[in-house]
Amino acid sequence: MSYEGYSQFWCKNGHYWTIDCNELFYKDVKERCPICSEHEVFQNMVNVTNGSFDDDGTRIDGFIDPILKKENKLVCKSCKKEKTCGCSIYKIPKRCVKQRKSEVGK
């Protein structure tokens, strides 16, 4: 059996990045943010082995859509156009575990 996917990461400063599962396979340490070097505070695995959507369009891969809090823009020195840089700030997700009704109160 094979596995295809990647992990989503957020650091405490709200920076967001992803790493392919093949790169993570040999690592057993917390990732550091490529922007500010802080450790990850939230990680989410996205499994795309069987695709990202089922037949009715429901997302099935576990992807968390990053919520932008502050978009950082830079002005390119050569073309003078404003461009978004990779250091934008995102809301750090909170893990939400759904309980079955039969498990509530246990």
C-alpha positions in Angstrom: 0.0 0.0 0.0 1.2 3.5 -0.7 0.4 6.8 0.9 0.3 10.2 -0.8 -0.1 13.4 1.1 1.4 16.3 2.9 1.3 18.1 6.2 0.1 21.6 6.9 1.9 23.6 9.6 1.3 26.8 11.5 3.9 28.4 13.8 3.0 30.5 16.9 3.3 33.7 14.8 0.7 32.5 12.4 2.9 31.6 9.4 1.7 28.7 7.3 3.6 26.2 5.2 3.3 22.6 3.9 5.7 19.7 3.5 5.3 16.6 1.4 4.9 13.3 3.3 8.0 11.9 1.6 10.2 14.7 3.1 8.6 14.1 6.6 9.1 10.3 6.5 12.7 10.5 7.7 12.2 13.2 10.3 11.2 12.8 13.9 11.4 16.3 15.1 9.1 19.3 15.3 9.3 21.4 12.2 10.6 25.0 12.3 8.9 27.8 10.4 10.8 28.7 7.2 10.0 32.4 7.8 10.7 33.0 11.5 12.3 29.7 12.7 9.7 29.2 15.5 8.6 25.6 16.1 5.3 24.4 14.7 2.3 24.8 17.1 -0.2 23.0 14.8 0.1 20.2 12.3 -2.5 18.6 10.1 -1.9 15.6 7.8 -3.7 15.8 4.4 -4.2 12.3 2.8 -4.6 12.5 -0.9 -4.0 8.8 -1.6 -7.6 8.3 -2.8 -8.1 11.9 -4.1 -9.3 15.0 -2.3 -13.0 14.8 -3.1 -15.6 12.1 -3.3 -18.2 11.7 -6.0 -20.6 14.3 -4.6 -17.8 16.9 -4.2 -17.3 16.5 -0.4 -13.7 17.1 0.7 -12.3 13.8 2.1 -8.6 14.5 2.4 -8.6 16.3 5.8 -7.4 19.6 4.4 -7.8 22.7 6.6 -8.4 25.9 4.6 -5.9 28.5 6.0 -7.8 31.6 7.2 -5.8 34.7 6.3 -5.5 37.3 9.1 -3.0 39.7 7.6 -1.7 39.7 4.0 1.9 41.1 3.8 2.8 42.7 0.5 6.1 43.8 -0.9 6.9 46.1 -3.8 9.1 44.5 -6.4 12.2 46.7 -7.0 12.5 45.7 -10.7 8.8 45.8 -11.9 7.4 48.1 -9.1 4.4 45.9 -8.7 3.0 45.0 -5.3 3.2 41.2 -4.6 2.1 39.1 -1.7 5.0 37.6 0.2 5.1 34.2 2.0 5.1 35.8 5.4 1.4 36.5 5.6 -0.3 35.8 8.9 -3.0 33.1 9.3 -5.3 32.1 12.1 -4.0 29.1 13.9 -6.6 26.3 13.8 -8.0 24.7 17.0 -8.3 20.9 16.9 -12.0 20.1 17.0 -12.8 16.5 17.9 -16.4 15.5 17.2 -17.9 13.1 19.7 -20.7 10.7 19.0 -23.9 11.3 21.0 -23.3 8.0 22.8 -19.9 9.2 24.0 -21.0 12.5 25.5 -20.8 12.6 29.2 -18.4 9.7 29.6 
